[in-house]
Amino acid sequence: MEDQAISVAAIGIEGATQGFSAWHMFMNADMVVKAVMILLVLASIWSWTIIFEKLFTLRVLHRRADAFENAFWSGASIDDLYERMGPRPRDPMAAVFVTAMREWRRVTARHGEGMPSGIEDRIERVMQVTTGRELDRVERYMTFLASTGSTAPFVGLFGTVWGIMNSFQAIAVSKNTSLAVVAPGIAEALFATALGLLAAIPAVLAFNKLSRDLDRYAGRVNAFAGEFLAILARQIDDRR
């Protein structure tokens, strides 16, 4: 008799364990809660994709910036460096250099040794436009991380509230308030909140870190733009 009771208890424990696994909670959830869970899982996957892509991109950009700055400050002719860069540079810092040199060559080809007034402002505007365009490209999809970090917990909470409402309806229909009736629905509902936090926490942490790294890289590009503009301004003054 005791062996039979132990066997029944073991079977009950095994069934409860399977019933509270992530897969079983998803399969037993309401359609609305399922939709919330799928949305949060997809948001989490896309967030991690953006995080790894940005980390890799920033590492590559810093490495290319180091190589470009070494070539720029090596003492070689900037005209030769411009010819080596080509019309489509691979990183923002080189793009700023190429667009400024292109404008500089256009003006010198048209006016020769005489420099028109306002040439510094024109080159500066060209560099600012290029810097903004290139940095916007680097910062693409960062808004998704911010949106995920701020909205995912509320989306998960919506799934939780909906699941708890269904649990209360099941209690009212069955007229049974035992833990065996209440627990599965509550667990399914809380699972949605857990998924919301799982998507939001990495997104918030990554957004803060990547924003700081992007600001640091943007400062590096802007600093080079200012230094190169000063070099061109000195050459303009020498030709006047």
Secondary structure by P-SEA (a helix, b strand, c coil): caaaaaaaaaaaaaaaaaaacaaaaaaaccaaaaaaaaaaaaaaaaaaaaaaaaaaaaaaaaaaaaaaaaaaaccccaaaaaaaaccccccaaaaaaaaaaaaaaaaaaacccccccaaaaaaaaaaaaaaaaaaaaaacaaaaaaaaaccaaaaaaaaaaaaaaaaaaaaaaacccccccccaaaaaaaaaaaaaaaacaaaaaaaaaaaaaaaaaaaaaaaaaaaaaaaaaaaaaaac
